[in-house]
């Protein structure tokens, strides 16, 4: 070997930085129907963007409706630790708690989280959503906020899950709370890029969940993850990058969809959400139509019956 060829320099020792990873994360816990909805969502994404990685966080029951062929649509199946989605004393399911641990569970540097009860449009290009979010650090839907001076700028139907005055009294001395907007987040769609700042945000939200200082409305056997995210963001002085971020049509906020109005929804949103314990017939039929379309496109028979969550999931709202 020549001296020239055997020469090792600092330049030749340079290691190329590892490419940043990105992907979509879904959660399905406790009920086979959530696994079926997550499959439908993944199928609607993969039909148009097969290159996008999709991981799902599950327990065994959520997979009962999904055979090996259907499970293969997910690039990674992540088994959740039981203590992360159940109550330590009663054993009751508290699946929303897992959202507070997404920074730890997600295998990606950049994560787009979607609720399982969303379904994508017929020609939705999800790569465009990723492109629009790249470098933003954090984004989530919001329904308004309270200014630091207490001025109410909520948009209407959505709130904080606890009384504003009690929240201020309990948390005013924490961090940057008095300097920050107190948002009313909707977490069915959430984007974050892993960092120390985001790690602190998720960890604080989990701490708030475990030791709330105020009376909070309960949902699905536990505290709403949104309440915890609202407080964590205010205390740390974190705001979503785009205050108008709203890529998914949710009927509860936007209203029911007529047959004639479906095209307008598909042209202006990435998909629709059937979130909530009840479902208007117009929304149910729209979801079924989209699901049938995506199954037919993939050459798969759509043999799952869409049911309202009140028929299979725990009581979605109860005071504690």
DOSEMAR-374443 format. One line per 3 residues: number of its first residue (from 1); for each residue x negated, y, z negated of C-alpha. Coordinates in Angstrom, 3 decimals. Layout:
BEGIN
NUM) X/Y/Z  ...
! end
This chain:
BEGIN
1) 0.000/0.000/0.000  -1.394/3.379/0.968  -2.050/6.079/-1.613
4) 0.502/8.253/0.164  3.227/5.629/-0.060  2.502/4.759/-3.690
7) 2.598/8.344/-4.912  5.394/8.968/-7.422  6.437/12.573/-7.950
10) 9.035/14.359/-10.026  11.005/14.858/-6.828  11.149/11.149/-6.016
13) 12.202/10.345/-9.576  15.256/12.585/-9.399  18.460/10.650/-9.946
16) 21.530/11.787/-8.093  24.255/12.895/-10.505  27.058/10.410/-10.899
19) 30.062/11.349/-8.796  32.987/12.722/-10.773  35.952/10.384/-10.895
22) 39.579/11.360/-10.569  42.834/9.493/-10.755  46.398/9.265/-11.952
25) 47.336/7.776/-15.327  50.772/6.398/-16.227  52.111/5.001/-19.506
28) 54.631/2.153/-19.860  55.224/0.842/-23.372  57.799/-1.337/-25.078
31) 60.325/-1.990/-22.318  60.109/-3.818/-18.961  62.146/-1.066/-17.298
34) 59.338/1.423/-17.911  56.950/-0.964/-16.211  59.323/-1.190/-13.241
37) 59.603/2.597/-13.011  55.819/2.922/-13.207  55.514/0.454/-10.335
40) 58.032/2.441/-8.285  56.055/5.641/-8.916  52.729/3.990/-8.071
43) 54.224/2.572/-4.870  55.518/6.000/-3.843  52.004/7.410/-4.353
46) 50.071/4.582/-2.692  52.382/4.611/0.346  51.079/8.061/1.224
49) 47.714/8.147/-0.564  46.254/4.626/-0.856  42.874/6.160/-1.703
52) 44.067/7.637/-5.010  43.223/5.578/-8.078  46.094/4.818/-10.445
55) 45.657/3.400/-13.940  48.428/2.375/-16.287  48.379/2.140/-20.084
58) 50.642/-0.713/-21.192  51.642/-3.323/-23.705  52.669/-6.860/-22.740
61) 56.430/-6.168/-22.715  56.112/-3.387/-20.165  54.668/-5.857/-17.642
64) 57.409/-8.500/-17.931  59.135/-7.388/-14.698  55.886/-7.158/-12.749
67) 54.366/-10.250/-11.172  50.690/-10.401/-10.194  51.410/-8.932/-6.762
70) 53.122/-5.888/-8.263  50.513/-5.453/-10.976  47.869/-5.325/-8.243
73) 49.131/-1.895/-7.169  47.349/-0.461/-10.217  43.620/0.008/-9.919
76) 43.250/-0.533/-13.636  45.582/-1.907/-16.307  44.639/-0.602/-19.752
79) 45.990/-2.407/-22.799  46.939/0.049/-25.522  46.014/-0.699/-29.115
82) 49.161/-1.563/-31.036  48.360/0.925/-33.793  48.318/3.685/-31.170
85) 51.990/3.266/-30.224  53.676/1.859/-33.327  54.490/3.223/-36.767
88) 52.060/1.835/-39.326  54.776/1.309/-41.926  57.857/0.209/-39.994
91) 56.312/-1.128/-36.804  58.730/0.995/-34.754  57.636/2.012/-31.284
94) 56.347/5.580/-30.954  55.156/5.537/-27.321  54.820/9.321/-27.011
97) 51.901/9.204/-29.419  49.828/7.678/-26.622  49.994/10.929/-24.668
100) 48.020/12.545/-27.467  45.230/10.022/-26.841  44.994/10.413/-23.070
103) 41.551/12.020/-23.250  40.230/8.810/-24.818  42.283/6.336/-22.793
106) 41.839/7.842/-19.331  38.994/6.264/-17.320  38.680/9.388/-15.154
109) 36.768/12.653/-15.414  39.790/14.436/-13.909  43.177/13.027/-14.866
112) 46.634/13.699/-13.504  49.123/12.258/-15.981  52.667/11.534/-14.760
115) 55.650/10.208/-16.719  56.731/6.806/-15.433  60.268/8.022/-14.667
118) 59.048/10.183/-11.786  59.125/9.080/-8.164  57.310/10.689/-5.247
121) 58.829/12.098/-2.093  58.882/10.312/1.248  55.823/12.090/2.669
124) 54.246/13.620/-0.437  50.492/14.157/-0.108  49.236/13.834/-3.676
127) 45.688/14.728/-2.636  46.898/18.302/-2.110  47.991/18.456/-5.739
130) 44.570/17.225/-6.849  42.876/19.788/-4.601  44.975/22.607/-6.060
133) 44.109/21.545/-9.615  40.379/20.929/-9.152  38.303/23.055/-11.489
136) 41.315/24.336/-13.437  40.342/22.451/-16.583  43.895/22.120/-17.870
139) 47.375/22.477/-16.463  50.811/21.534/-17.725  54.385/22.615/-17.041
142) 55.729/25.246/-19.402  59.190/26.666/-20.030  57.970/29.979/-21.358
145) 56.371/31.081/-24.610  56.341/33.406/-27.595  53.884/36.283/-27.406
148) 51.531/36.812/-30.390  53.790/39.694/-31.493  56.782/37.328/-31.588
151) 58.383/38.466/-28.330  60.409/35.573/-26.952  59.770/34.714/-23.302
154) 61.340/31.269/-23.135  63.045/30.464/-19.835  66.238/29.026/-21.294
157) 66.952/25.346/-21.880  63.681/24.233/-23.449  62.324/25.068/-26.873
160) 59.588/24.313/-29.398  61.151/21.278/-31.169  60.976/23.219/-34.457
163) 62.029/26.657/-35.674  59.697/29.405/-34.511  59.726/31.230/-37.847
166) 58.770/28.058/-39.734  55.969/27.310/-37.283  54.498/30.798/-37.706
169) 54.723/30.589/-41.489  52.985/27.210/-41.567  50.307/27.693/-38.916
172) 49.572/31.438/-38.748  46.270/31.078/-40.595  45.006/28.337/-38.285
175) 42.361/29.196/-35.712  43.476/31.594/-32.985  47.200/31.093/-33.609
178) 47.995/34.774/-34.227  46.134/35.782/-31.044  47.675/33.184/-28.737
181) 50.851/32.506/-26.823  52.939/29.741/-28.379  54.041/27.754/-25.347
184) 56.991/25.450/-24.803  55.226/22.766/-22.771  56.824/19.988/-20.722
187) 54.407/17.106/-20.570  55.885/14.916/-17.830  53.077/16.262/-15.645
190) 49.717/17.163/-17.117  46.237/17.637/-15.653  42.970/17.831/-17.547
193) 39.262/17.575/-16.900  37.280/15.860/-19.634  35.213/18.239/-21.751
196) 34.499/18.992/-25.396  37.216/21.631/-25.265  39.808/19.167/-24.000
199) 38.647/16.508/-26.469  39.189/18.987/-29.312  42.622/19.845/-27.893
202) 43.848/16.248/-27.794  42.305/15.393/-31.164  43.982/18.378/-32.816
205) 47.326/17.508/-31.229  47.027/14.012/-32.703  46.178/15.442/-36.125
208) 49.247/17.701/-35.964  51.349/14.658/-35.060  50.052/12.744/-38.069
211) 50.485/15.590/-40.563  53.107/18.113/-39.396  53.622/21.100/-41.688
214) 57.185/21.854/-40.581  60.504/20.122/-39.990  60.376/18.762/-36.426
217) 63.088/17.221/-34.298  62.306/13.570/-33.627  62.430/11.795/-30.291
220) 61.868/8.086/-29.566  61.040/7.318/-33.206  58.375/9.981/-33.543
223) 57.388/13.587/-33.074  57.565/14.986/-29.532  54.067/15.088/-28.088
226) 54.991/18.491/-26.653  55.358/20.002/-30.124  51.845/18.820/-30.950
229) 50.414/20.129/-27.685  52.184/23.483/-28.181  50.569/23.954/-31.584
232) 47.126/22.668/-30.603  46.981/25.055/-27.642  47.954/28.039/-29.795
235) 45.441/27.227/-32.530  42.589/26.731/-30.062  43.598/29.616/-27.781
238) 44.136/27.360/-24.748  46.408/28.275/-21.859  47.328/26.304/-18.737
241) 45.522/27.644/-15.679  48.720/28.237/-13.696  51.683/29.527/-15.686
244) 54.002/28.736/-12.745  52.808/25.127/-12.404  55.882/22.974/-11.719
247) 55.270/20.245/-9.113  58.165/17.926/-10.052  61.913/18.575/-9.818
250) 63.719/17.765/-13.078  67.480/18.017/-12.864  67.892/18.985/-16.541
253) 66.092/22.265/-15.867  66.786/22.826/-12.182  70.292/21.392/-11.892
256) 71.834/18.510/-9.995  70.952/17.874/-6.349  73.550/17.654/-3.617
259) 72.986/15.320/-0.680  72.450/18.398/1.474  69.931/19.784/-1.014
262) 67.627/16.769/-1.027  65.549/17.988/1.897  64.864/21.290/0.164
265) 63.686/19.456/-2.967  61.376/17.183/-0.974  59.914/20.160/0.877
268) 59.141/22.114/-2.295  58.253/19.461/-4.888  56.013/16.404/-5.043
271) 58.808/14.274/-6.444  61.734/14.108/-8.834  62.066/13.145/-12.501
274) 64.931/11.192/-14.031  63.762/12.077/-17.545  66.334/12.071/-20.324
277) 68.693/9.538/-21.861  71.480/10.407/-19.403  71.412/10.626/-15.619
280) 73.917/12.379/-13.324  75.151/10.187/-10.467  73.647/12.572/-7.878
283) 70.187/12.168/-9.421  70.540/8.410/-9.787  71.518/8.012/-6.137
286) 68.614/10.239/-5.028  66.128/8.190/-7.046  67.522/4.942/-5.626
289) 67.319/6.308/-2.088  63.667/7.308/-2.539  62.838/3.993/-4.204
292) 64.504/2.013/-1.414  62.625/4.070/1.171  59.236/3.382/-0.417
295) 59.947/-0.329/-0.883  61.062/-0.668/2.731  57.960/1.217/3.911
298) 55.770/-1.210/1.959  57.724/-4.252/3.115  58.869/-5.101/-0.417
301) 62.405/-5.900/-1.542  63.729/-3.427/-4.120  65.340/-5.824/-6.597
304) 65.284/-3.762/-9.793  68.431/-2.089/-11.128  68.060/1.496/-12.359
307) 69.688/1.893/-15.773  70.134/4.856/-18.075  67.539/4.776/-20.838
310) 70.159/4.732/-23.587  70.960/1.149/-22.519  67.478/-0.214/-23.219
313) 65.294/2.341/-25.035  65.411/3.466/-28.678  67.598/6.387/-29.693
316) 65.929/9.341/-28.039  66.835/12.012/-30.551  67.258/11.811/-34.286
319) 66.614/14.316/-37.036  63.978/13.492/-39.637
! end
